[in-house]
Structure formats: structure tokens, C-alpha cells
Amino acid sequence: MAKKESSNKSFVLRVDAETMDAIEKWAADEFRSTNGQLQWIITEALRKSGRLKKKKESKE
């Protein structure tokens, strides 16, 4: 198995308790980790705003 290059960066994020509770519940509903849910939310917002290009879909 080929190693996947990691280009992830870590940072601290401060979120109020009510928002964090909502994110954690949403993540659980989607069967994602809280971190995974936050990554998804940010990526979707960037795509919708046109600030991040859509990934090319692979044809299999």
C-alpha cells in the first residue's frame, strides 16, 4: 500500500459550547468524527463560495 502524503495542518479552534454541541450531534448523525465533520463543513463552504475548486471525480 502506498503512503498517503499528509498535507494537513493542525490549529486550535475556539467554539462556544452551544455550537460545539450542535456540531458533535451533527457529526454523530452523519457517522463522522467531530474533526471530520468540521473538515466537511469548511470544505463545503469553500466550494460553495467558489474559493476551492471541486475535486475531479474518478471514473471506475
C-alpha positions as CSV (number, residue, x, y, z in Angstrom):
1,M,0.0,0.0,0.0
2,A,1.4,3.4,-1.0
3,K,1.8,6.0,1.7
4,K,-0.6,8.9,1.5
5,E,1.2,12.2,1.7
6,S,-0.2,14.2,4.6
7,S,-0.7,17.9,3.9
8,N,-3.0,18.5,6.9
9,K,-2.2,21.4,9.3
10,S,-3.3,21.5,12.9
11,F,-4.6,24.5,14.7
12,V,-6.6,25.5,17.8
13,L,-10.2,26.5,17.3
14,R,-12.3,28.1,20.0
15,V,-16.1,27.4,19.7
16,D,-18.8,28.3,22.1
17,A,-20.4,25.3,23.9
18,E,-23.8,25.5,22.2
19,T,-22.1,25.5,18.7
20,M,-19.9,22.6,19.7
21,D,-22.8,20.6,21.0
22,A,-24.6,21.1,17.7
23,I,-21.5,20.1,15.7
24,E,-21.0,17.0,17.8
25,K,-24.6,15.9,17.3
26,W,-24.5,16.6,13.6
27,A,-21.3,14.6,13.3
28,A,-22.9,11.7,15.2
29,D,-25.9,11.8,12.9
30,E,-23.6,11.6,9.9
31,F,-21.4,8.9,11.4
32,R,-18.4,11.2,11.3
33,S,-15.9,12.3,13.9
34,T,-16.2,15.8,15.2
35,N,-13.0,16.7,13.4
36,G,-14.2,15.0,10.2
37,Q,-17.5,17.0,10.4
38,L,-15.7,20.3,10.8
39,Q,-13.4,19.5,7.8
40,W,-16.5,18.7,5.7
41,I,-18.3,21.9,6.8
42,I,-15.3,24.0,5.9
43,T,-14.7,22.3,2.6
44,E,-18.3,22.6,1.6
45,A,-18.4,26.3,2.5
46,L,-15.2,26.9,0.5
47,R,-16.6,25.0,-2.6
48,K,-19.9,26.8,-2.5
49,S,-18.2,30.2,-2.3
50,G,-16.0,29.4,-5.2
51,R,-12.8,29.6,-3.2
52,L,-12.0,25.9,-3.6
53,K,-12.1,24.0,-6.8
54,K,-14.2,20.8,-7.0
55,K,-12.2,17.6,-7.0
56,K,-12.2,15.7,-10.2
57,E,-14.4,12.6,-10.0
58,S,-12.5,9.4,-10.8
59,K,-14.1,7.1,-13.4
60,E,-14.0,3.5,-12.2
